[in-house]
Amino acid sequence: MEFPSEIAWLIPIVIPFILGLLVGVVIKRTLKLIFAVAALVIVLVATGTLSLTFRDIYDKAMEVLPELIGEGETLKNILPYSSAGFLLGLALALWRG
Protein backbone atom coordinates (compact mmCIF):
# COMPACT_ATOMS: atom_id res chain seq x y z
CA MET A 1 0.00 0.00 0.00
CA GLU A 2 1.49 3.29 -1.11
CA PHE A 3 0.75 6.60 0.54
CA PRO A 4 1.15 9.95 -1.18
CA SER A 5 4.36 11.66 -0.16
CA GLU A 6 2.37 14.59 1.25
CA ILE A 7 0.94 12.44 4.05
CA ALA A 8 3.55 9.67 4.31
CA TRP A 9 5.45 11.58 6.99
CA LEU A 10 2.39 11.40 9.26
CA ILE A 11 2.34 7.59 9.43
CA PRO A 12 5.30 7.20 11.86
CA ILE A 13 3.69 9.84 14.10
CA VAL A 14 0.06 8.69 14.00
CA ILE A 15 0.56 4.93 14.49
CA PRO A 16 2.47 5.22 17.82
CA PHE A 17 -0.04 7.86 19.00
CA ILE A 18 -2.97 5.52 18.31
CA LEU A 19 -1.12 2.64 20.01
CA GLY A 20 -0.53 4.90 23.02
CA LEU A 21 -4.23 5.78 23.17
CA LEU A 22 -5.25 2.13 23.05
CA VAL A 23 -2.71 1.02 25.66
CA GLY A 24 -3.73 3.91 27.92
CA VAL A 25 -7.41 3.01 27.73
CA VAL A 26 -6.63 -0.65 28.46
CA ILE A 27 -4.44 0.28 31.44
CA LYS A 28 -7.01 2.69 32.87
CA ARG A 29 -9.88 0.21 32.60
CA THR A 30 -7.74 -2.59 34.00
CA LEU A 31 -6.80 -0.49 37.02
CA LYS A 32 -10.47 0.34 37.64
CA LEU A 33 -11.32 -3.36 37.50
CA ILE A 34 -8.47 -4.25 39.87
CA PHE A 35 -9.64 -1.64 42.39
CA ALA A 36 -13.22 -2.90 42.17
CA VAL A 37 -12.15 -6.53 42.72
CA ALA A 38 -9.88 -5.49 45.62
CA ALA A 39 -12.77 -3.58 47.24
CA LEU A 40 -15.02 -6.61 46.81
CA VAL A 41 -12.45 -8.93 48.39
CA ILE A 42 -11.97 -6.51 51.30
CA VAL A 43 -15.73 -6.40 51.93
CA LEU A 44 -15.99 -10.20 51.72
CA VAL A 45 -13.08 -10.65 54.14
CA ALA A 46 -14.50 -8.02 56.52
CA THR A 47 -17.90 -9.76 56.62
CA GLY A 48 -16.34 -13.18 57.12
CA THR A 49 -17.66 -14.62 53.86
CA LEU A 50 -14.14 -15.15 52.57
CA SER A 51 -11.14 -16.14 54.63
CA LEU A 52 -7.69 -15.31 53.33
CA THR A 53 -4.35 -15.68 54.98
CA PHE A 54 -1.16 -13.92 54.07
CA ARG A 55 0.34 -17.29 53.15
CA ASP A 56 -2.49 -17.98 50.64
CA ILE A 57 -1.98 -14.61 48.98
CA TYR A 58 1.82 -15.06 48.92
CA ASP A 59 1.61 -18.53 47.38
CA LYS A 60 -0.77 -17.38 44.66
CA ALA A 61 1.39 -14.32 43.91
CA MET A 62 4.50 -16.46 43.56
CA GLU A 63 2.61 -18.69 41.14
CA VAL A 64 1.31 -15.85 38.93
CA LEU A 65 4.06 -13.21 39.05
CA PRO A 66 6.64 -15.04 36.88
CA GLU A 67 4.06 -15.33 34.10
CA LEU A 68 3.23 -11.62 34.38
CA ILE A 69 6.90 -10.68 34.24
CA GLY A 70 7.33 -12.76 31.08
CA GLU A 71 4.39 -11.04 29.43
CA GLY A 72 5.79 -7.66 30.45
CA GLU A 73 9.12 -8.46 28.82
CA THR A 74 7.30 -9.35 25.61
CA LEU A 75 5.31 -6.10 25.61
CA LYS A 76 8.47 -4.14 26.35
CA ASN A 77 9.94 -5.37 23.08
CA ILE A 78 6.77 -4.74 21.05
CA LEU A 79 5.51 -1.32 22.16
CA PRO A 80 7.21 1.87 20.92
CA TYR A 81 7.45 3.28 24.47
CA SER A 82 10.30 5.64 23.59
CA SER A 83 8.27 7.42 20.90
CA ALA A 84 6.95 10.87 21.80
CA GLY A 85 3.71 10.13 19.95
CA PHE A 86 3.17 6.95 21.96
CA LEU A 87 3.87 8.69 25.26
CA LEU A 88 1.55 11.56 24.34
CA GLY A 89 -1.24 9.15 23.40
CA LEU A 90 -0.68 7.13 26.57
CA ALA A 91 -0.78 10.24 28.78
CA LEU A 92 -3.89 11.54 27.03
CA ALA A 93 -5.72 8.23 27.40
CA LEU A 94 -4.75 7.87 31.06
CA TRP A 95 -5.84 11.43 31.78
CA ARG A 96 -9.07 11.62 29.77
CA GLY A 97 -9.79 8.07 28.59
Backbone torsions as a table, in degrees:
resi	resn	phi	psi	omega
1	MET	NA	123.8	-179.4
2	GLU	-101.8	138.4	175.2
3	PHE	-109.8	146.0	175.7
4	PRO	-60.9	147.3	-176.2
5	SER	-64.3	-19.7	179.7
6	GLU	-69.7	-30.4	-179.0
7	ILE	-113.5	-2.0	-177.4
8	ALA	-63.8	-29.0	180.0
9	TRP	-70.9	-17.9	179.9
10	LEU	-77.6	-25.9	-174.8
11	ILE	-58.2	-48.3	179.5
12	PRO	-67.7	-13.2	177.9
13	ILE	-93.1	-41.8	-173.7
14	VAL	-75.0	-41.4	-177.1
15	ILE	-61.4	-50.0	176.9
16	PRO	-63.0	-34.0	178.3
17	PHE	-63.1	-45.3	179.0
18	ILE	-65.3	-41.2	176.0
19	LEU	-60.5	-41.4	178.0
20	GLY	-62.8	-41.4	177.0
21	LEU	-61.0	-46.5	-178.3
22	LEU	-65.2	-44.5	179.5
23	VAL	-64.5	-39.8	178.4
24	GLY	-62.9	-42.1	178.4
25	VAL	-65.3	-42.1	178.6
26	VAL	-63.1	-44.6	-179.8
27	ILE	-63.2	-45.1	-177.7
28	LYS	-64.0	-43.7	179.4
29	ARG	-69.5	-34.3	177.5
30	THR	-66.0	-42.9	178.1
31	LEU	-62.7	-39.9	177.0
32	LYS	-62.0	-42.0	178.7
33	LEU	-65.4	-41.8	178.9
34	ILE	-62.2	-43.5	178.4
35	PHE	-64.0	-38.5	179.2
36	ALA	-66.9	-42.7	178.8
37	VAL	-66.6	-39.9	178.0
38	ALA	-63.0	-41.7	177.5
39	ALA	-63.6	-40.7	177.9
40	LEU	-62.9	-44.4	179.1
41	VAL	-63.5	-41.0	178.5
42	ILE	-61.9	-43.0	178.6
43	VAL	-65.2	-42.7	179.6
44	LEU	-64.9	-38.5	177.8
45	VAL	-69.3	-40.7	-178.9
46	ALA	-65.3	-33.2	-179.6
47	THR	-87.1	-7.2	178.3
48	GLY	86.5	3.9	179.0
49	THR	-70.9	-31.7	-177.7
50	LEU	-125.9	133.9	177.3
51	SER	-115.3	123.1	178.9
52	LEU	-125.8	141.1	172.1
53	THR	-113.1	161.5	178.5
54	PHE	-61.0	-36.3	-179.7
55	ARG	-63.9	-40.0	177.4
56	ASP	-61.7	-45.1	-178.9
57	ILE	-65.2	-42.9	-179.7
58	TYR	-62.9	-45.3	-179.7
59	ASP	-62.1	-43.4	179.5
60	LYS	-66.4	-39.6	178.8
61	ALA	-63.9	-41.4	179.7
62	MET	-68.9	-21.7	176.7
63	GLU	-79.7	-37.6	-172.5
64	VAL	-92.9	-34.4	-173.5
65	LEU	-59.1	-40.7	178.0
66	PRO	-60.3	-35.9	177.5
67	GLU	-66.9	-41.1	178.9
68	LEU	-64.8	-39.4	178.8
69	ILE	-64.5	-40.3	176.9
70	GLY	-62.3	-41.8	177.3
71	GLU	-65.3	-38.7	178.2
72	GLY	-63.3	-39.4	177.3
73	GLU	-63.1	-38.9	178.4
74	THR	-64.4	-46.2	179.8
75	LEU	-65.5	-33.2	179.3
76	LYS	-61.4	-33.7	-179.7
77	ASN	-83.6	-17.4	-176.3
78	ILE	-94.0	-45.5	-172.9
79	LEU	-76.6	142.0	178.4
80	PRO	-84.6	62.6	-172.1
81	TYR	-70.0	-8.6	177.5
82	SER	-95.7	-2.4	-179.7
83	SER	-81.2	136.5	179.4
84	ALA	-64.2	-36.9	178.5
85	GLY	-63.9	-41.6	178.0
86	PHE	-63.4	-47.5	-178.8
87	LEU	-63.9	-37.4	177.3
88	LEU	-66.1	-44.5	177.7
89	GLY	-64.0	-40.5	177.7
90	LEU	-62.8	-47.5	179.7
91	ALA	-63.1	-42.2	179.8
92	LEU	-64.5	-41.6	-179.9
93	ALA	-69.9	-38.6	178.2
94	LEU	-68.6	-33.7	-179.0
95	TRP	-78.0	-48.9	-173.1
96	ARG	-107.4	-23.6	-172.3
97	GLY	-64.2	NA	NA
